[in-house]
Structures are given as structure tokens and as C-alpha cells.
Amino acid sequence: MSPTPARRLLGGTLVLFSLAPIFRLLDAEDDNFRRAGVEAAEATLAYVQAAAITVLLLGVVAAFIVPRARLLGIAERGGSRIGSVTPRLWAALTAGLGFVLAVSVNRRLYQGLFTTVDEMASFVHARYLASGDLAGTLPSSPDAWLIPNMLVVESGWVSQFPPSHLVLLATFARTGVPTLVGPALFATMVGFATLSLVRLMPDHPRATRLAGVLVACSPFLVFLGAGGLSHVSAGAFLWLALYAALRARDDSWHWSFVAGAAIGVAVTSRPWVGVLLGTLGTLGVWLPHLRERAAPGSAIYWLARRCVGTVLAGIPFALGLGWYNQVLFGGPANLGYLAAFGERHKLGFHADPWGNPYTPLDAVGFTSTDLVAFGTQLLETPIPVGVAIGLWLIFARTLPRGAAFLLSFALVPVVGNMLYWFHGTRMLYEAAPAWLALGCLALAPLFHDSSSSRHRSAPRAPELGNASTPPDAPDPPDAVEPSAGRRRLDILGVATWTALSALGMAAVLGIPDRVASYAWDEDLVARLSVPELPGGAPSLVFVHTSWDERLSARLQGTAGMRQDSVNSALRRNTNCGLHEYTDARAAGEVRVAAALPRIDLRQLPGAPADLLRPPSPDGTTLRTREGERFSPECTRELRADRFGAVALAPLLWQGDLPGLESGAPLFVRDLGPEANAVVVEHYADRQPWVFVPTQPGGPPELVPYSEAMQVLWGS
């Protein structure tokens, strides 16, 4: 049976988006976010183009030296051994492998720290949940405490994130090992993905077991799984939901309750992908099974019980999310993202929170950046996984049972994310096991000897496969002349060795390069680690952040601006002009519009052409204009940053928090001696320090408070 035109079109589209620079459609000139995505895709594509030629040449040479038949014998013996392991034992082994790898990355590369502000903000909020409080209470102006992705609402100090991942973080916070949340949830995803793939592809036991190993060892998945982003929660529970849906299909309908609860956790962790994959992972499994029911009435009853069980188990999570949103953000459907960034954070084609238009053409360009990087990062191979899958779809005569569902599971998040302005390879984390399983199916024919079935005339059944077909068997070739057979065998040998060379290059070059990109130098470690403090009284550590960070916190905390407005204001105004505006707002002059300094608060892309950014050796950012005169207050702010600055977020989550005090250091933003006085007075029992570089470009050090205030903020 020949491939259908629709399948060939899908395969060609995958190859095109994995190899072609479609991402150049994006206008990235005035948008740092777009520019970073395009630059990463360009670098990945350059690596693919150079390395793919190398592995192809290696494949040609190796095919002449080592006959493919010898490889097939090794593959057959290895496949027989792994195929004999029970699915549950294999799932446990792969989950354990994934956990060990993720813990190793967490401890050795990340040094037991959270590495993104999303994780840090989530964990700060999670610690209040662990103490029994829905939100934190700040003892003074929020300017001293606010970090990105956190905001102050009527109930208190919270993060913008949905609750279920926060609850899981809170659970690990109570155990004292908060950064193990990622490895534990990653191992959960690996285990349930392996069990699910066995049931989805019963005719390919070897491919499913290999896919489980690749999921556990994928650099892309391991590096994300070693952290604490909400993706790890959604991924673990979506694959649990899929496994439960498969059990509900094959065994008791009561498994649908497990599926519904797992989807509830996923949706209340990552709402959009939870809805998409949760719906597909249940109805996509059950609806095709209805054809096997004898009577229509029996089929409807069979499906209804499973749907009812799923919905009933999911209702408590829906109600909980509505209550959480109502209490914190003013409405059952008001997610924290909207409270922090406004309506522009929603799905759809419109201006994003930074003022950049997001159009269908932008969606195509962003999808290109995603798939170019994602296909390579999955295994760090020079031949993207999407290319292997695409070629398989183009040339395979039939698809084995379960392949159509896996394709849907892999591609639905890609299509769904086209409706969302925020892009990145991590947005495909939850579907990555499906991509790896499809890659194994695509390569399986290369490692199977089809000569024994050459003269077989019985065709395989379409789509669902034939139960009598040997596991992992490729489609029987047409009868050919011996010479043509030899030519085809040579081509298969080259393809087989090229695939092995790609994996070898990943191990030798791709993965080590990726590991090196996560390595931290001593200066960065010093900025992320809690400084060594003298014994005695508990410490109050003022972190000297940059002028930009101080302005951001003041605009949000004192002026009450949303984060999208703050980001635009910082991008479109000089530091001094924005500082004078913030001072006026803080002085209460906001009621008199004429009294406020004039600044540009339009949410437009890019920055004005006349805005200058003088180079700064200490790494801080200054925006000014030709001929701008600095007031004494602005000169003081600029002078305070002459040695450099340190970010607050990486330290904040590691110490005590307001209202959660155990004797650890309490970190707070340095806003100058006048603003700091309120905090110093409130924590009079703590010894104050300042964490700041003491020479331009140098590492931060702990300096006595009075000395630092005089040096940084004095005359």
C-alpha cells in the first residue's frame, strides 16, 4: 500500500520545518525575545548542516567496511534480550535511570539550585503554601521584595502561576529537598510513558522499550527534568493520565477516575497543554475502540462510563482552580498570568505583552524556531528527530498500530502553541516522549532483516496493523531482481550506519557541548549562592540590585503598574526620566497629571531610535539620550552601581522569607539608606549586611551595612 497524499504532505512539512530557515519570517530587529529564538535556530541549523554531511560520509564509509548483516545480528540478539523483560520491570528500570540522570544534572551542573526566575518565584509562593498560608505578607513596601513573575494582590504576595505545581513544590519544600521535585516528577513521566508506549504499540515491543530508554536519557528532557518548572508536573501527570486511559480501555472503567484526577493536576499546572493533551489522551484512546464494540448501545454505555468517571474526578480540580483564581485574582477564570501581564497574555493573534504584534505569519516563524531546535536537542543528534519521522511518513507503506495516535500526541501541542505568543522548545516537553517513540518506529526497519519475508504475498492490514505480523517487521518489499536488491541493501546499509554515526556524534560532540553550555563560572556561582555569614545573630542581607531592577520593583510596587507596562516603560525611557517619574508617583503626585514627568508609557515594540545605551564594564544597563542632564538623585542612583549589581531572585528563595523565619539569612533589595530604614527597623534583631561587588566587574562580597551605605549611597 502506497503512502497517502495527506501522509506525504505531513511528512514533507515535518522535514521542511526541521531543516529550512522558515524562522527568518520573524522580524526580530527590535525584539530581544524573537532575536534570541532566531539566533538559536540559526546556530542549530548551522550545526545540522555541517554535522549531517559528516555523519552521512561516515555512514557511506562504514557501510563499505562493515556489512549491514553483521549489525542486524547484533540488533537481533540485543532486541531479543530487551524484549524478554516484562513491561513493568522495564518501566521501573527506565524511571530509575531517568531519576539518577536528572539528580546528577541537578547536583553537578545546577549545584542543587533553581536556575530560572519561574522556578524561584514558584518556590517562594510554594513555601507560603507549605506553611498553610495562601499568600505571603510583606512587612514594608513591596519594592524591597518583588521579583519577576510575582505580584502583590489583596490577599498578599503571590506568584502568577496556577496552583497544582506550587502544591507539589510545597510538598517537597516540607521534606527539605525542594530541588528534587524535578527529578522525581521526571522519573514519574519516564515510567508511565514507557508503560503507555507498550500498550499503544503492542506489535513493536523492542521499539517501545528502546523509546523508554531514550526518554530517560534524552538530554533535552533530562536538563528540564532536573529543574523545577511546571512542565515537569504537567508531563508526569499527562502521561499518568494516558496510562490510566489505556487501562480503562483494556481493563476496568474505574481507571477513568485516575485519568480524570491526573488531567486535573496537569490542567491546574499548565492549563492549555493540560486541556489539549488531557482531552486527546482520553477520547483519542477510547473513541477508536468503539468500533470493536458489537452493539451501538453497548458502545455508548462503555464510553459514557469512562467519560463520567473522568469528569467526576476532574471536577474538584476545576473547582479548586476557580476558587484559587477568585480569592487571589478576582475571578474564577482570572489566571495569575492575566493579573500580572494583562489581557495581552491570552491565547490568540494580537499584540503580546511587550507590544509586538503576533500574527499567523509570526506563529509559523516561531513554530520553525521551535522545531529546528527541538528536533536536534531531543538527542543532540545532527539529524533532527523530526527529519527521521518525516521521511518515514513519506516512504513507509503503512503505519503500525498506535502510530496515528502518537503523531497526534506529538503534533497537537505544536499546533496549539501556534495560538500562544510565547514560544520555546520547553513548550513541547510534555509531548517529547511521543516524538522519541515515533523516531524509534521510523528507524526500526533499518535494524530488521526483511529478506526472509521478501516472497511473502499477504499484505498487512492498514493503520491498525496485523496481529500476525512479526514485531518490528518492516513492510515487505516488492519482488526485485538480485542486482536491484543488492543496490537497495547498500542504501539501507548507508542509512543504518548514518543513523548510528549520528548517535555517536551526539555522544562525542552534541551532548558534551550542551553540558558545557550549562557550566557556571566562579563569578556566576558567587552571585547565585548564599554567602558565608558570620555566626551569632540572624542576618538581614540587602542585595544591591541594578538601577533597572530597582526601577522595575518600584514601578510595580509603589506605582502599581502591571509587569507588561513595566517592561515597556523600561525599554522606551531613560533611567533618569523613569526614576523621576517613579519618585513623583511615590510622592503622591499621581492625582495631578501635570505634576508627573513626561515619559513614554505606550506598549509598542522596540525602543525609540534616539535612546542611547553607553557600554558599561560592570554589566549594568544605562539608557540615556544625547544631552540629557542628570538630577542629583539620578547621579546618586548611577553612582551606586559603579561596582556592579546582583540579582535578588536567585538568593531570595534560599533564605528566610517575611513571616517564615527560622534563623537563615533574610534577603531584601537595597533601595538606598532612606528606603532601607523601614526594613532595618522591622528586623532590628537581625544584623544587617549588604551583598555587593566591591570592585568594578568583581564578584559580590558581604560588606557591613553602614560601610556599604556610605560607599554606595554617600556623598
Secondary structure, DSSP 8 states (H G I E B T S, - for coil): ----HHHHHHHHHHHHHHHS-GGGGS--TT-HHHHHHHHHHHHHHHHHHHHHHHHHHHHHHHHHHS-HHHHHHHHHHHHHHHHTS-HHHHHHHHHHHHHHHHHHIIIIISTT---SHHHHHHHHHHHHHHTT-SSB--SS-GGGT--TTEEEETTEEEESS-HHHHHHHHHHHHHT-GGGHHHHHHHHHHHHHHHHHHHH-TT-HHHHHHHHHHHHH-HHHHHHHTS--HHHHHHHHHHHHHHHHHHHHHS-TTHHHHHHHHHHHHHTTSHHHHHHHHHHHHHHHHGGGGGG-SSHHHHHHHHHHHHHHHHHHHHHHHHHHHHHHHHHHSSTT--HHHHHH-GGGSSSSSB-TTS-B--HHHHHHHHHHHHHHHHHHTTT-SS-HHHHHHHHHHH-SS--TTHHHHHHHHHHHHHHHTTSS---GGGGGGGHHHHHHHHHHHHGGGGS--GGGTT------TTT--TTS-TT---------HHHHHHHHHHHHHHHHHHHHHHHHIIIIIHHHHHHHT---HHHHHHHS-----SSS-EEEEE---HHHHHHHHHHHTS---HHHHHHHHHHS-HHHHHHHHHHHHTTGGGSGGGS--------SS--TT-B----TTS----B-TT----HHHHHHHHHTTT----SHHHHTTSBBTTB-SSS-EEEE---HHHHHHHHHHTTTSEEEEEEESSTT--EEEEEHHHHHHHHH--
